[in-house]
């Protein structure tokens, strides 16, 4: 069987490692490998997310130079490359480091929460921008609004595991990309419509409601169904289930 090529717009599953180097020190930024995460004592992903991830080639998840590297691969191939800051997440801009008064910072919602502390590395949302605290003096706070990876050399390793072409798997991969996971979602495709049944526990999840429009947009783009149905099914519990729920409530200790 000839090797499958990939191109812009294709849906694939990829494994990757992203490392950042600064001051002669290299640290893991993101990975889909359980072995790499364990070796680096990195906990940035849940254990169940340390698996090949769905990815739309060329959509801009990575900087353009990295996107081109992925697009150059064939299914099953691996590539490693190091990128200078200007090819990765840009150089650090000194103009994006600003001073704020302690009074202004102390009034921010995140600093008024119980247990809040102002330390080096604290993330602040200030004047509509997100930045990290660089240092704190008796009356001033220096905040860096540069992207976290700005000014750092980035080393990546990409492996394209498979090209996703089965329509049902395409729909589930889109849910996974946009919402974060697709477990228990069900897909049914007919001439009339593509039907996506939403699991019970997702129906009241604000993250799902925020992702819904982008899921629909990408399903239209990749599968072009005549219509898309999002089904919320509410099953009436059996008498046995209701009895168990009532019994559990009666046994629950009073607050």
Rosetta blueprint (number, residue, H / E / L):
1 X L
2 X L
3 X L
4 X L
5 X E
6 X L
7 X L
8 X L
9 X L
10 X L
11 X E
12 X E
13 X E
14 X E
15 X E
16 X E
17 X E
18 X E
19 X E
20 X E
21 X E
22 X E
23 X L
24 X L
25 X E
26 X E
27 X E
28 X E
29 X E
30 X E
31 X E
32 X L
33 X L
34 X H
35 X H
36 X H
37 X H
38 X H
39 X H
40 X L
41 X L
42 X L
43 X L
44 X L
45 X L
46 X L
47 X H
48 X H
49 X H
50 X L
51 X L
52 X L
53 X E
54 X E
55 X E
56 X E
57 X L
58 X L
59 X L
60 X L
61 X L
62 X L
63 X L
64 X H
65 X H
66 X H
67 X H
68 X H
69 X H
70 X H
71 X H
72 X L
73 X L
74 X E
75 X L
76 X L
77 X L
78 X E
79 X E
80 X E
81 X E
82 X E
83 X E
84 X L
85 X H
86 X H
87 X H
88 X L
89 X L
90 X L
91 X L
92 X L
93 X L
94 X H
95 X H
96 X H
97 X E
98 X E
99 X E
100 X E
101 X E
102 X H
103 X H
104 X H
105 X H
106 X H
107 X L
108 X L
109 X H
110 X H
111 X H
112 X L
113 X L
114 X L
115 X L
116 X L
117 X L
118 X L
119 X L
120 X L
121 X L
122 X L
123 X E
124 X E
125 X E
126 X E
127 X L
128 X L
129 X E
130 X E
131 X E
132 X E
133 X E
134 X E
135 X E
136 X E
137 X L
138 X L
139 X L
140 X E
141 X E
142 X E
143 X E
144 X E
145 X L
146 X L
147 X L
148 X L
149 X L
150 X L
151 X L
152 X L
153 X E
154 X E
155 X E
156 X E
157 X E
158 X E
159 X E
160 X E
161 X E
162 X E
163 X E
164 X L
165 X L
166 X L
167 X H
168 X H
169 X H
170 X H
171 X H
172 X H
173 X H
174 X H
175 X H
176 X H
177 X H
178 X H
179 X H
180 X L
181 X L
182 X L
183 X L
184 X L
185 X L
186 X E
187 X E
188 X E
189 X E
190 X L
191 X L
192 X L
193 X L
194 X E
195 X E
196 X E
197 X E
198 X E
199 X L
200 X H
201 X H
202 X H
203 X L
204 X L
205 X L
206 X H
207 X H
208 X H
209 X H
210 X H
211 X H
212 X H
213 X H
214 X H
215 X H
216 X H
217 X H
218 X H
219 X H
220 X H
221 X H
222 X H
223 X H
224 X L
225 X L
226 X L
227 X L
228 X E
229 X E
230 X E
231 X E
232 X E
233 X L
234 X L
235 X L
236 X L
237 X L
238 X L
239 X H
240 X H
241 X H
242 X H
243 X H
244 X H
245 X H
246 X H
247 X H
248 X H
249 X H
250 X H
251 X H
252 X L
253 X L
254 X L
255 X L
